[in-house]
Amino acid sequence: MSTLTAQLTLSSTNSTSNKLNLTVSDTLTTSIPHQGLTRVAITTADDQQILSTASGIYYVYIKNLDATNFVILQTVASVQWGRISAGEFAFFAVNDSAGLELRADTASCNVEYSYWTKG
């Protein structure tokens, strides 16, 4: 078993009626398999499978490297549940057996990703 430290900081002086300054962190226990930092090109025609429907919960990091186009997040059953706009990133958990696919919406995009199996 290994560990992964995840930290999120949200701060703003004008997005809410009060000043926002929130930082949370967690130490996550992980195991194999895992995927080191990888870059792939995804298209609008084919769904790029990142995780299969194998059992297990996965922690996933994804960054859309494109300057214009967004990426659709979906299960391997093609159920769309999210998107990552140009230049944005996300860190989230993928549910047991749901899998993860990416699809470029308007034009091909380069994406950076990594994942870890929850221990």
C-alpha positions in Angstrom: 0.0 0.0 0.0 1.1 3.6 -0.7 -0.4 7.0 0.0 -1.3 10.0 -2.0 -1.9 13.4 -0.5 -4.7 15.4 -2.1 -5.2 19.1 -1.3 -7.8 21.6 -2.6 -7.6 25.3 -2.0 -10.5 27.7 -2.9 -10.1 31.4 -2.4 -11.8 34.5 -3.7 -12.6 38.0 -2.6 -15.6 38.6 -4.9 -17.4 35.3 -5.8 -19.5 35.2 -2.6 -20.8 37.8 -0.2 -18.0 36.9 2.2 -14.3 36.4 1.5 -13.7 32.7 0.6 -10.6 31.0 1.9 -11.0 27.2 2.1 -8.3 24.5 2.2 -8.9 20.8 2.7 -6.6 17.9 2.4 -6.7 14.1 2.8 -4.2 11.3 2.7 -5.5 8.6 0.5 -4.4 5.0 0.7 -3.7 3.5 -2.8 -2.6 0.2 -4.3 -1.9 -1.2 -7.7 -2.8 -0.9 -10.5 -2.0 2.7 -11.1 -1.1 4.8 -14.1 1.6 7.4 -14.0 1.2 10.8 -15.7 0.3 10.2 -19.3 -0.7 12.4 -22.2 -3.1 11.3 -25.0 -4.8 12.8 -27.9 -8.6 12.3 -27.9 -10.9 12.9 -30.8 -14.6 13.6 -31.4 -15.1 10.3 -33.2 -13.8 7.8 -30.7 -14.2 7.6 -26.9 -10.8 7.2 -25.2 -11.1 4.7 -22.5 -9.0 5.6 -19.4 -10.5 3.0 -17.0 -12.3 -0.2 -17.8 -15.2 -1.6 -15.8 -12.9 -3.6 -13.6 -13.9 -3.7 -10.0 -12.4 -1.1 -7.7 -12.6 2.6 -7.0 -10.0 4.8 -8.6 -8.7 8.3 -7.9 -8.3 10.2 -11.2 -6.5 13.4 -12.2 -7.3 14.8 -15.6 -6.1 18.1 -17.2 -7.4 19.4 -20.6 -4.3 20.8 -22.4 -6.3 22.3 -25.2 -6.7 26.1 -25.4 -10.2 26.1 -26.9 -12.2 22.9 -26.7 -13.8 21.0 -23.9 -13.6 17.3 -23.0 -16.7 15.2 -22.1 -16.4 12.7 -19.2 -18.5 9.6 -19.4 -18.8 6.1 -18.1 -17.9 3.2 -20.4 -21.7 2.8 -20.9 -21.5 6.3 -22.6 -23.4 8.0 -19.8 -22.1 11.6 -19.8 -21.7 13.1 -16.4 -19.2 15.9 -16.6 -16.9 18.1 -18.7 -13.5 19.7 -18.4 -13.2 23.1 -20.2 -10.0 24.3 -22.0 -7.1 24.5 -19.6 -9.1 23.2 -16.6 -8.3 20.1 -14.5 -10.2 17.8 -12.1 -9.4 15.3 -9.4 -12.2 12.9 -8.5 -13.1 9.3 -7.6 -14.6 6.9 -10.2 -17.2 4.5 -8.8 -16.7 0.8 -8.7 -17.2 -0.8 -12.2 -18.3 2.4 -13.8 -15.1 2.9 -15.9 -14.1 6.2 -17.5 -14.0 7.4 -21.1 -13.1 10.8 -22.5 -14.4 12.4 -25.7 -13.4 15.7 -27.3 -16.6 17.7 -28.1 -15.7 20.0 -31.0 -12.1 19.2 -32.1 -9.4 16.8 -31.0 -7.7 17.6 -27.7 -4.6 16.6 -25.8 -5.3 15.5 -22.3 -3.0 14.7 -19.4 -4.1 12.1 -16.8 -3.1 9.7 -14.0 -5.0 7.3 -11.8 -4.6 5.3 -8.6 -6.6 2.4 -7.2 -8.1 3.1 -3.9 -6.4 0.9 -1.2 
